[in-house]
Amino acid sequence: METATEKRTMKNPLDKHPQPPQPEQQQSTPGKENEMQPKVDHGEKSYKGSGKLAGKKAVITGADSGIGRAVAIAFAREGADVLIAYLNEDEDAKETEKWVKEAGRKAALVAGDIQQEEHCKKIIDTALEELGGIDILVNNAAFQMSHESLQELSAEEIERTFRTNVFAMFYLCRFAEPHLKEGSTVINTTSINAYKPSPGLLAYAATKGAIQNFTAGLGQLWAEKGIRVNCVAPGPVWTPLIPSTMPEEKVKNFGKDVPLKRAGQPAELAPAYVLLASEDSSYMTSSTIQVTGGTPTI
């Protein structure tokens, strides 16, 4: 655990976390946290809450691992109860649940495929039943696969990518809308790929552009309701999605090509989500926070 003095000390961002090359590793989709090398930092030892989300109820998709787990930990330490929505990674989800409960907050787990409209309704219904409401919705879960040729992209994979990354966001926002109050917030996870699309991630990058556009439009549509809608655009972040969806050589050098010369850690993303979920961002809607390791988005 960091001391107060260590916490105040400014650190060189270039070497604050591990730099490439990463050890050789490959996983099957969607990947597991406990098989990652180096281990992922979700802020377990570093994130300190200050009550910014006291009494709030949050739904986070993809909260079993990666950015979603880091956001769940931060939200819980800021005083929010958390619904952890995930596909089928029970072991990872239970680890996130443990951290939420250790923060003294209520945790609810919902496993299943957000491609399905009825499952998205189940997520919202469960939040209402087990948490007692919804104040914050984080659309974070995503699917991606790498390909060297457009010919490798099947119709099934294109549909899965859009259903997971875009359709689910529409479903969840639509089901949540009647239960969101003035001051509620929605946070969507877009990507640097919305600005600088990777040629090896054509379907994924296209969905991230759609998320950016959806966020801007819905933020305007819901402004008169007093509901804010924003998004976070991560650059390369070290999560199980990387070794489970990218070729070994790209995994080894993941993050090397950004100005800060390394992949980000989920713990470095969580504060942006806390900002957008809290009153600190009360004059922000239809906005994007870029956390890209220095890659420009202009």
N, C-alpha and C positions, 0 to 999 in steps of 0.2 A: 504493500500500500504506500502511495506517495505521501511524503510529509507536506505540510503547508508550504515550507520553504521551497521544496522541489517543485511543487505545483506552480509557484509564482515565477520560477526561473524560466526565462525564454529559451526555447530549444531550437536547434538548427533543424528545419523541416526536412532537409535532405537525408539526415540519418536518424530521425526520430523513430522510424520503423524499418524493418528489414528491406534491403535493396535487392534487386535481381543480381545474379540468377537465383531462381527458386530451385529446390531439389526436384529431380525428375519425379513426376507423379501423374497419374491419370485415374479418373473415377468414372463410374457409370452415372448417367443423369438421374436425379438432379444433384447428386453429390452429398457428402456427409462432412460435418464439421470436424469430427474426431480423426479424420484421415488427412486433414490439411497439414502441410509442412511448408513454411513455418505456420505455427498456430495463429488463428485469427484473433485480433483484439476487438472485442465488442464494448470495451469500457468497463468490464467487470471490476477492475481494480482502480480505475481512474475517474469514472463519472461521478460527480457530486451534485445532488439535487438541491434546489432551493425553493421548492413549493410552487413553481410556476404553473403546474397543472393540477393543483390540489382539488380532489373531488371529481375530476373529469373521468369520462368513460371513453376508451379508445379501442378501435378495431384496426388491427394491422395485418394485412395479408403478407404471406411469405415471412412470418415472424419467427419461424423455427431456427433460422440461421442468418448469417451475413448481416446486411444492413437492417433487415427486419428485426433481428435479435437485438442489435445495438439500440435501435429505436425503442423497442419494448423495455429494455433495461433503463434507458434514460427517462422514458415516460413514467415508469413505475417509481423511480427515484425522485421524480418531480411531483409525485402524488396521484398519478392516474391509475385506475384499474384498466386491465388490458385483455382484450380477446385476441388470442394467438391463432390465426388462420393459416393453415399449411396444407400441403398435398398429402404426403404419406410418411414423412420423416419423423416418426413418433419419438425416437430417442432424442433427436435434436430439439423437438418441440417441448419435451419434458424438461430439458435443460433450460430453455428460455423460461418456462413456467416456474422453475426453481428460483431463478433470479428475480422474477416479478414478486413472488411470494416473500422472498428474503427482504425485499424492500417494504414489506408490510401491506402490499396491495393485493387485490383480488385478481385471479387469472382464470380465464376460460379458454379451453382448447377446442378447435373445430377442424377436423381433418376432412379433406375432400377436394374435388377438382373444380376450380372457379371458372373453368370453361362452360360449366353448366349453369344456366340461369337459376334453376331451382336451388342449387347449392349456394349461390350468392344470397338468395332470399333466406336460406337457413342460417347463414353467418349473421345477417342483420337480426333475424328473429332471436337467435341465441344471445346476442349482445343485449337485446331488450330484456330477455328473461333472466339471464345470469348476472349481468352488470347493472341492469336497471335503466339503461338508456344508451345513447350515443352522442358524444360531443365532438369526437375527432375520428375521422376515417382516413387511414393511410393505405392507398393503393400501391403496394410495393412489389407483390409477387410478379415474376416474369419468367418467360421461357426463351431460350436462344440456342441455336446451333451454328457452328461455323462451316462454311463451304467455300471451295475454291472456284466453283462454277455455278452459274444460275441453273444449269441442267441438273444439278444435284438436289435442287429444291423441289420436293414433291408437293402436290396439292394438299396432301394431308398435313405436312409440316407447316406450310404457309398458313393453313387454317388454324392449326394448333397455336401458332405464334400469335396470330391476331386475336383468337378467342381468349387466350390467357392474358395477354398484355393490354388489349383494348376492349373487347366485348365485356369482360368481367368488370372493368372500371365503369362502363355504362350501367351494367346491371346493379352493381353495389351502390353507386350514387343514386340511382332511381329508387331502389328499395329503401335507402337510408333517408332520402329527402323528407318524407312526412314526419320523421322523428328528429330531425335536426332543428335546433333552436337558434335564435339570434345569438351570434357570437361563436357558433360552431365552426369548425374548420375541416377542410378536405386537403390532403397533401398527396400528390401523385409523384411517383418516381419516374422521371424521364431519363435522359442520358446525354453525355457529350455526343453520342451518335445522332441526336436530333440536329446537331449543328455541323458535325464532321463525321458523316456516316462511314463506317468501316466497310470496305468492299466484301469482306468475308462474312459480314453479318447483315446481309441485305434485308431479310424479313424483319429481324429484330430492330434494325435501325429505322425502318419504315414505321414500325409501331411506335417508336419513341418520338418520331416527328408528330405522329397522330396524338400522342399523349400531350405533347407541348401545346398543340392546337386546341385540343379538348379543354385543357386547363384554362387557357386564355378565354375561350368562349363561355365555359360554365361559370367562371369567376364573374364575368359581366352579367350573365343571366341571373345569378343568385345574389348579386350585390344588393338588390333592393330587399332581399330577405334578411340581410345582415349575416349571411353565411359566406365565409371567405374560402377561395379555392386557389391553391398555389402548388408549385412543384419544385423538386430538387433534381438537378442534373449532375449525377456523379460522373467522374472520369473513371479510370481503371481502378477498381476496388477489389481487394483480395477476399473472395468468397468462394464457397463450394461450386458455384456456377462456372468458375474459370477452369479448374482441372477436369470438370465433367462435360464441358462443351467445346473446348478448344484443343488444337493439336499440341503435342508435347513441347515443341520448340517455342510456340507462342506462350505457353504456360511458363516455361523456364525464364523467358525475358519479359513477362507481363509487367507493364508499367515503366519499362526502361525508356520509352520514347517521349515521355512527358517532361516538361522543364524540371520538375522536382525529382526525376530519375528513379521513381519507385511507384509501386501501387499504393493506393490509399488503404487505410484500415476502416472497417465499419464504424469504429469509435470516433473517427474523424468526421463522419457524416452526421451522426446522431444530433449534435447541437443545432444543425440547420433545421432538422425536423422539429426540435423543441421550440426554436424560434418561431416557426410557422404555425405551430399548434397553440402558442401562447399569446397573451395580450401584447407582448413586445412587438408583434408584427401587425398590430391592429389597422395600420394604413396600407397593408399589402394584400392585394388580391389580383388574380391573373398574372402573378409574378413567378419568376424562376430564380432560385439560388444555384449558382454553378459551383461545384466542388470538384475541380478537374485536375488538380495537380499542376496547374499553370497553363493548361491548354486554352487558348482564347476561344471565345464563342462569338466574336464579332468579326 
